[in-house]
Amino acid sequence: MRKSRRAYLFKRTLTLVGFFLILNLILLGGIRFHSASLLRHLESINSSIESYSEEEAKLRQEFSGLVAPIKIYSYCKEELGMEKVAQVETLDVRIPPAHLASEPEAIPNPWKASLAWIINIVR
């Protein structure tokens, strides 16, 4: 009886070990598959980042070419007919304090202006 009980316990233990071993292999395979999926996703993100970086570099180069002072000067000279002047003069414009936008009474009310316009049309 003792021998059959030992054999039964041995078979049961061997079955449990085999079950857990197969379960671990299945789980490790699933983890491996998931890591491969994540790797593909990461590679696609890296390639899109690289393409966007190249596009940004092209756009920066194009932008710097558009705002270059020599380009602006040549465009103004050729297309707008501007000429280089020998002497530059400045004008000093004095604005009365009542017309400054920081003062609340100087800012016209848009509703009053709209109503005045409507009343002038009706008359």
Distance bins in CASP14 RR format, pairs under 12 A and 6 or more apart:
PFRMAT RR
TARGET T0000
AUTHOR 0000-0000-0000
RMODE 2
METHOD distances of the structure
MODEL  1
1 7 0 0 0 0 0 1 0 0 0 0 0
1 8 0 0 0 0 0 1 0 0 0 0 0
2 8 0 0 0 0 0 1 0 0 0 0 0
2 9 0 0 0 0 0 1 0 0 0 0 0
3 9 0 0 0 0 0 1 0 0 0 0 0
3 10 0 0 0 0 0 1 0 0 0 0 0
4 10 0 0 0 0 0 1 0 0 0 0 0
4 11 0 0 0 0 0 1 0 0 0 0 0
5 11 0 0 0 0 0 1 0 0 0 0 0
5 12 0 0 0 0 0 1 0 0 0 0 0
6 12 0 0 0 0 0 1 0 0 0 0 0
6 13 0 0 0 0 0 1 0 0 0 0 0
7 13 0 0 0 0 0 1 0 0 0 0 0
7 14 0 0 0 0 0 1 0 0 0 0 0
8 14 0 0 0 0 0 1 0 0 0 0 0
8 15 0 0 0 0 0 1 0 0 0 0 0
9 15 0 0 0 0 0 1 0 0 0 0 0
9 16 0 0 0 0 0 1 0 0 0 0 0
10 16 0 0 0 0 0 1 0 0 0 0 0
10 17 0 0 0 0 0 1 0 0 0 0 0
11 17 0 0 0 0 0 1 0 0 0 0 0
11 18 0 0 0 0 0 1 0 0 0 0 0
12 18 0 0 0 0 0 1 0 0 0 0 0
12 19 0 0 0 0 0 1 0 0 0 0 0
13 19 0 0 0 0 0 1 0 0 0 0 0
13 20 0 0 0 0 0 1 0 0 0 0 0
14 20 0 0 0 0 0 1 0 0 0 0 0
14 21 0 0 0 0 0 1 0 0 0 0 0
15 21 0 0 0 0 0 1 0 0 0 0 0
15 22 0 0 0 0 0 1 0 0 0 0 0
16 22 0 0 0 0 0 1 0 0 0 0 0
16 23 0 0 0 0 0 1 0 0 0 0 0
17 23 0 0 0 0 0 1 0 0 0 0 0
17 24 0 0 0 0 0 1 0 0 0 0 0
18 24 0 0 0 0 1 0 0 0 0 0 0
18 25 0 0 0 0 1 0 0 0 0 0 0
18 26 0 0 0 0 0 1 0 0 0 0 0
19 25 0 0 0 0 0 1 0 0 0 0 0
19 26 0 0 0 0 0 1 0 0 0 0 0
20 26 0 0 0 0 0 1 0 0 0 0 0
20 27 0 0 0 0 0 1 0 0 0 0 0
21 27 0 0 0 0 0 1 0 0 0 0 0
21 28 0 0 0 0 0 1 0 0 0 0 0
22 28 0 0 0 0 0 1 0 0 0 0 0
22 29 0 0 0 0 0 1 0 0 0 0 0
23 29 0 0 0 0 0 1 0 0 0 0 0
23 30 0 0 0 0 0 1 0 0 0 0 0
24 30 0 0 0 0 0 1 0 0 0 0 0
24 31 0 0 0 0 0 1 0 0 0 0 0
25 31 0 0 0 0 0 1 0 0 0 0 0
25 32 0 0 0 0 0 1 0 0 0 0 0
26 32 0 0 0 0 0 1 0 0 0 0 0
26 33 0 0 0 0 0 1 0 0 0 0 0
27 33 0 0 0 0 0 1 0 0 0 0 0
27 34 0 0 0 0 0 1 0 0 0 0 0
28 34 0 0 0 0 0 1 0 0 0 0 0
28 35 0 0 0 0 0 1 0 0 0 0 0
29 35 0 0 0 0 1 0 0 0 0 0 0
29 36 0 0 0 0 1 0 0 0 0 0 0
29 37 0 0 0 0 0 1 0 0 0 0 0
30 36 0 0 0 0 1 0 0 0 0 0 0
30 37 0 0 0 0 1 0 0 0 0 0 0
30 38 0 0 0 0 0 1 0 0 0 0 0
31 37 0 0 0 0 0 1 0 0 0 0 0
31 38 0 0 0 0 0 1 0 0 0 0 0
32 38 0 0 0 0 0 1 0 0 0 0 0
32 39 0 0 0 0 0 1 0 0 0 0 0
33 39 0 0 0 0 0 1 0 0 0 0 0
33 40 0 0 0 0 0 1 0 0 0 0 0
34 40 0 0 0 0 0 1 0 0 0 0 0
34 41 0 0 0 0 0 1 0 0 0 0 0
35 41 0 0 0 0 0 1 0 0 0 0 0
35 42 0 0 0 0 0 1 0 0 0 0 0
36 42 0 0 0 0 0 1 0 0 0 0 0
36 43 0 0 0 0 0 1 0 0 0 0 0
37 43 0 0 0 0 0 1 0 0 0 0 0
37 44 0 0 0 0 0 1 0 0 0 0 0
38 44 0 0 0 0 0 1 0 0 0 0 0
38 45 0 0 0 0 0 1 0 0 0 0 0
39 45 0 0 0 0 0 1 0 0 0 0 0
39 46 0 0 0 0 0 1 0 0 0 0 0
40 46 0 0 0 0 0 1 0 0 0 0 0
40 47 0 0 0 0 0 1 0 0 0 0 0
41 47 0 0 0 0 0 1 0 0 0 0 0
41 48 0 0 0 0 0 1 0 0 0 0 0
42 48 0 0 0 0 0 1 0 0 0 0 0
42 49 0 0 0 0 0 1 0 0 0 0 0
43 49 0 0 0 0 0 1 0 0 0 0 0
43 50 0 0 0 0 0 1 0 0 0 0 0
44 50 0 0 0 0 0 1 0 0 0 0 0
44 51 0 0 0 0 0 1 0 0 0 0 0
45 51 0 0 0 0 0 1 0 0 0 0 0
45 52 0 0 0 0 0 1 0 0 0 0 0
46 52 0 0 0 0 0 1 0 0 0 0 0
46 53 0 0 0 0 0 1 0 0 0 0 0
47 53 0 0 0 0 0 1 0 0 0 0 0
47 54 0 0 0 0 0 1 0 0 0 0 0
48 54 0 0 0 0 0 1 0 0 0 0 0
48 55 0 0 0 0 0 1 0 0 0 0 0
49 55 0 0 0 0 0 1 0 0 0 0 0
49 56 0 0 0 0 0 1 0 0 0 0 0
50 56 0 0 0 0 0 1 0 0 0 0 0
50 57 0 0 0 0 0 1 0 0 0 0 0
51 57 0 0 0 0 0 1 0 0 0 0 0
51 58 0 0 0 0 0 1 0 0 0 0 0
52 58 0 0 0 0 0 1 0 0 0 0 0
52 59 0 0 0 0 0 1 0 0 0 0 0
53 59 0 0 0 0 0 1 0 0 0 0 0
53 60 0 0 0 0 0 1 0 0 0 0 0
54 60 0 0 0 0 0 1 0 0 0 0 0
54 61 0 0 0 0 0 1 0 0 0 0 0
55 61 0 0 0 0 0 1 0 0 0 0 0
55 62 0 0 0 0 0 1 0 0 0 0 0
56 62 0 0 0 0 0 1 0 0 0 0 0
56 63 0 0 0 0 0 1 0 0 0 0 0
57 63 0 0 0 0 0 1 0 0 0 0 0
57 64 0 0 0 0 0 1 0 0 0 0 0
58 64 0 0 0 0 0 1 0 0 0 0 0
58 65 0 0 0 0 0 1 0 0 0 0 0
59 65 0 0 0 0 0 1 0 0 0 0 0
59 66 0 0 0 0 0 1 0 0 0 0 0
60 66 0 0 0 0 0 1 0 0 0 0 0
60 67 0 0 0 0 0 1 0 0 0 0 0
61 67 0 0 0 0 0 1 0 0 0 0 0
61 68 0 0 0 0 0 1 0 0 0 0 0
62 68 0 0 0 0 0 1 0 0 0 0 0
62 71 0 0 0 0 0 1 0 0 0 0 0
63 71 0 0 0 0 0 1 0 0 0 0 0
64 70 0 0 0 0 0 1 0 0 0 0 0
64 71 0 0 0 0 1 0 0 0 0 0 0
65 71 1 0 1 0 0 0 0 0 0 0 0
65 72 0 0 0 0 1 0 0 0 0 0 0
65 74 0 0 0 0 0 1 0 0 0 0 0
65 75 0 0 0 0 0 1 0 0 0 0 0
66 72 0 0 0 0 1 0 0 0 0 0 0
66 75 0 0 0 0 1 0 0 0 0 0 0
67 73 0 0 0 0 0 1 0 0 0 0 0
67 75 0 0 0 0 0 1 0 0 0 0 0
68 74 0 0 0 0 1 0 0 0 0 0 0
68 75 0 0 0 0 0 1 0 0 0 0 0
69 75 0 0 0 0 0 1 0 0 0 0 0
69 76 0 0 0 0 0 1 0 0 0 0 0
70 76 0 0 0 0 0 1 0 0 0 0 0
70 77 0 0 0 0 0 1 0 0 0 0 0
71 77 0 0 0 0 0 1 0 0 0 0 0
71 78 0 0 0 0 0 1 0 0 0 0 0
71 79 0 0 0 0 0 1 0 0 0 0 0
72 78 0 0 0 0 0 1 0 0 0 0 0
72 79 0 0 0 0 0 1 0 0 0 0 0
72 80 0 0 0 0 0 1 0 0 0 0 0
72 82 0 0 0 0 0 1 0 0 0 0 0
73 79 0 0 0 0 0 1 0 0 0 0 0
73 80 0 0 0 0 0 1 0 0 0 0 0
73 81 0 0 0 0 0 1 0 0 0 0 0
73 82 0 0 0 0 1 0 0 0 0 0 0
73 83 0 0 0 0 0 1 0 0 0 0 0
73 84 0 0 0 0 1 0 0 0 0 0 0
74 80 0 0 0 0 0 1 0 0 0 0 0
74 81 0 0 0 0 0 1 0 0 0 0 0
74 82 0 0 0 0 0 1 0 0 0 0 0
74 84 0 0 0 0 0 1 0 0 0 0 0
75 81 0 0 0 0 1 0 0 0 0 0 0
75 82 0 0 0 0 1 0 0 0 0 0 0
76 82 1 0 1 0 0 0 0 0 0 0 0
76 83 0 0 0 0 1 0 0 0 0 0 0
76 84 0 0 0 0 1 0 0 0 0 0 0
77 83 1 0 0 1 0 0 0 0 0 0 0
77 84 0 0 0 0 1 0 0 0 0 0 0
93 99 0 0 0 0 0 1 0 0 0 0 0
94 100 0 0 0 0 0 1 0 0 0 0 0
95 101 0 0 0 0 0 1 0 0 0 0 0
95 102 0 0 0 0 0 1 0 0 0 0 0
95 103 0 0 0 0 0 1 0 0 0 0 0
95 106 0 0 0 0 0 1 0 0 0 0 0
96 103 0 0 0 0 0 1 0 0 0 0 0
96 106 0 0 0 0 1 0 0 0 0 0 0
97 103 1 0 0 1 0 0 0 0 0 0 0
97 105 0 0 0 0 0 1 0 0 0 0 0
97 106 0 0 0 0 1 0 0 0 0 0 0
98 104 0 0 0 0 0 1 0 0 0 0 0
98 105 1 0 0 1 0 0 0 0 0 0 0
98 106 1 0 1 0 0 0 0 0 0 0 0
98 107 0 0 0 0 0 1 0 0 0 0 0
99 105 0 0 0 0 0 1 0 0 0 0 0
99 106 1 0 1 0 0 0 0 0 0 0 0
99 107 0 0 0 0 0 1 0 0 0 0 0
99 108 0 0 0 0 0 1 0 0 0 0 0
100 106 1 0 0 1 0 0 0 0 0 0 0
100 107 0 0 0 0 1 0 0 0 0 0 0
101 107 1 0 0 1 0 0 0 0 0 0 0
101 108 0 0 0 0 0 1 0 0 0 0 0
107 113 0 0 0 0 0 1 0 0 0 0 0
108 114 0 0 0 0 0 1 0 0 0 0 0
108 115 0 0 0 0 0 1 0 0 0 0 0
108 116 0 0 0 0 0 1 0 0 0 0 0
109 115 0 0 0 0 1 0 0 0 0 0 0
109 116 0 0 0 0 0 1 0 0 0 0 0
110 116 0 0 0 0 0 1 0 0 0 0 0
110 117 0 0 0 0 0 1 0 0 0 0 0
111 117 0 0 0 0 0 1 0 0 0 0 0
111 118 0 0 0 0 0 1 0 0 0 0 0
112 118 0 0 0 0 0 1 0 0 0 0 0
112 119 0 0 0 0 0 1 0 0 0 0 0
113 119 0 0 0 0 0 1 0 0 0 0 0
113 120 0 0 0 0 0 1 0 0 0 0 0
114 120 0 0 0 0 0 1 0 0 0 0 0
114 121 0 0 0 0 0 1 0 0 0 0 0
115 121 0 0 0 0 0 1 0 0 0 0 0
115 122 0 0 0 0 0 1 0 0 0 0 0
116 122 0 0 0 0 0 1 0 0 0 0 0
116 123 0 0 0 0 0 1 0 0 0 0 0
117 123 0 0 0 0 0 1 0 0 0 0 0
END
